[in-house]
Amino acid sequence: MLKRTPLFHAYETFGAKTIDFGGWELPVQFSSIKEEHEAVRTKAGLFDVSHMGEVEVKGQDALPFLQRLLTNDLSKLTDGKALYTAMCYEDGGTVDDLLVYQKEKNNYLLVINASNIEKDVDWLLQHQGEDDVTIKNISDQTALLALQGPLAADIMKAVAGKEVTSLKPFTFLSKTEVAQKEVLVSRTGYTGEDGFEIYCQSEDAVHIWSALLEAGEPKGLIPCGLGARDTLRFEARLPLYGQELTKDISPLEGGIGFAVKTDKEADFIGKAALKKQKEDGTKRKLVGIEMMDKGIPRTNYPVFSGEKQIGIVTTGTQSPTLKKNVGLALIETAQAQLGTEVEVQVRKKRLKAKIVATPFYKRAK
C-alpha cells in the first residue's frame, strides 16, 4: 500500500497523474510538466512536498551533537536561520543532504529526504551516545507546501502577514500564520526561484493549499507535480539524493563542497576522508553536459571518452527553459574541463556531447 500525503484527495479535483515515488503515491503532473515548469519560472507554482521528513533535535547537547554529525558549521546559525548541509559516513559517502533550522538555542528542526527518513533517524539515534538530546521524528504530523516562483511573495501577501514576505533567503519564522493557521514559514525552496516553504499540521494542509491557490489564481499560480520539481531543480543544479549524492558519492564529488566545512573545530563523521578529498582533489567530478547529437542523456547512461567509460549521467532531460538536451554527469576529474567532447551511450548508440558550465539556469536577481 502506497503512502499518501494529507493532500491526496485535493489532487483528485485537479485530475493529477500520480506515480509511486519511493513508496509514496504522489502527483507527477497536474497539467503538463512543461506548463508547470514555465509557471514557476515566470509566475508561480504550488507543490505538495509533505512526503519530506522532519526531525526535531532538542536538548543541552543539541549543538555539539549535530556538529558531530553534519558537515556544515552550525555555530554560524542564529535563531530564525536555516542552513543547507550534508550528513556523511566515515568514508565521506553521503547519508543524506538536508536543511537545518535553528528555532532557538538547543532546538533544531532537520528536514530530510523522504526516501531516507528511517535510515536518517536510525543514524541519528545510533550516534546519540551519552549526549543529552531528544530526537523526535515528526514527519507524520507535519505537512509541507512549497510556493515557488517570481510572484510567490505577491501571493503570500494575500494570505500572510508582512513579516512573512520580508523574510530574507534562508531565514524563517517558527510561529506565524498563513491563511489563519499556525505554521513555520521559511524563504527556501528547490527550484532556483524565489519562494516559501510552509510547514503545517497535517490537518491544516488542505485549507492552506486551497487558500494559496485561490489567492494566486489571478496571478497565474497553478499546482505542480514532481516532474516539474525535478526539471526545475536540475536546471539550477540542485542535487537529488540517490542521483547526484549517494552513499558512494561524497558531497565534494556531488558538487556541494560549499556545505562541507573541514576547518570547523568539531570533529564530524567523515571529516578525515573529506579533508583528504579536498586536499588531494576528488577523482570524480559532477559536470554539465550538452548533447551535440540528437538524443536525451538519462540517469545511469554511461559516458565515454574514446573507448573508455569515464563516468555516468546522474540526471538528464530536455531543459524546458533552454530547449536543449542536457545532463549532469559524474565523470573522471581528468576529463572534466569545459568544452571537452565526450560520448553518451543512448541505448545502443554513442552520441556526441560536450562539457558545459552549470547551473544551466540562474534567475536574474
Secondary structure, 3 states (H helix, E strand, C coil): CCECCCCHHHHHCCCCEEEEECCEEEEEECCCHHHHHHHHHHCCEEEECCCCEEEEEECCCHHHHHHHHECCCHHHCCCCEEEEEEEECCCCCEEEEEEEEEEECCEEEEEECHHHHHHHHHHHHHCCCCCCCEEEECHHHEEEEEEECCCHHHHHHHHECHHHHCCCCCEEEEEEEECCEEEEEECCCCCCCCEEEEEEEHHHHHHHHHHHHHHHHHHCCEEECHHHHHHHHHHCCCCCECCCEECCECCCCCCCHHHCCCCCCCCCCCHHHHHHHHHHCCCEEEEEEEECCCCCCCCCCEEEECCEEEEEEEEEEEECCCCEEEEEEEEEHHHCCCCCEEEEEECCEEEEEEEECCCCCCCCC
